[in-house]
Amino acid sequence: MPTEDARLDLTLADDGALVLQGEIDSYTAPDLAERLSAQPPIEVLDVSGVTFIDSSGLRVIVEAHQARSSAGSRLVLRSPSAAVQRLLEISGLAGHLDVA
């Protein structure tokens, strides 16, 4: 069960990637969704620092991916951590999302 200390840091890197550090869960997923819906659109998510992700976090990523695809662009998940990679594999989405 998530604690009150669970948090997610969102930082824009020099190359325009959104770097995520921490946990993506029902408490932090709305912050990520808000940032991914803002302009200019984020095209790369660096998820190397994600220590935990649940279905609410995965839903936000899938929705952003679908929105980018519909707009003719893409959302790339860069350097997935073991936690992210495991969820992508378990959910069957590893082959459907752009992972680099």
N, C-alpha and C positions, 0 to 999 in steps of 0.2 A: 504494500500500500504506500503511495507517495507521501512524503512528509511535507510539512510546510516549507522546508528549506529547498525543495525541488525547484530548480530554475533553469532557464535557458538564456544564454547570452547570444545576441544577434549582432554581428559586426560585419560591416561592409569592407571587404579587402580592396587593395589597390587595383586589382584586376576586375573589380565589379562583382566578384562572387560574394554571396552571403555566407559567412562562416558561422556555424552553429556550434556552441559549446554547452554541454549539459544534457538535460533530459527533455524529451518531447513527450508530453503526456496530456491528459485532459486539462491540466492547469496552464500549461505553456503553449499548447497547440493554437489557441486563439491568437496569441501574439504573433506566432509564425504565419498564420493565415492572413492576418492583417498586413504584415510586411510583404507577403508574397502577392497581395492584391494591390499594393501601392505602385505608383509610377516613379521612376522608370521600372519596367518589369525586370525581375531577377531571372537570369538565365542559368546561373550555376549556383548550386547549394553545396558548400563544402561541409560534409557531414562526418569528417574524420574525428571530431571531438564530441560526438553524440555518444553518451554513455548508456542511455536507455531510450527506447522509443516504443510506444504502444500503438494500438489501432487508431486512436484519435490523431496521432502524429502522422501515421501512414496515410490516413484519409486526406489530411491537408496536402501532403505531397502529391498524392494521386490527383486531387482536384486541381492543383496548380499545373501539373503535367498535362491534364486534359485541356485546361484553359489555354496553355501555351500551344498545344497541338492544334486546337481549333483556330488559333490566331496565326498559324503558319510558322511558329517558332518552336523552341523546345526548352525543357528544363533538365539540366544535367546534374546528377548526384555525383559529386566528386569525392573520391577517397572514402568510401563508406567504412565506418568503424565496424568492428565485429558485431556489435549489437544491431546496427542497421542492416548489414549484410545478412545476418541470420533471419531477421524479420522479412526481408525481401525474398529470401529463399523459401521460408515457411509459407508465406502468403502466395507464392507463385508469381510474384511481380518482378523478379530479378530480370527476366527476359523481356518485360514489357516497358520498363522505365529505362531512360538513358543513364547508364552508370559508367563512370570513367575512373 
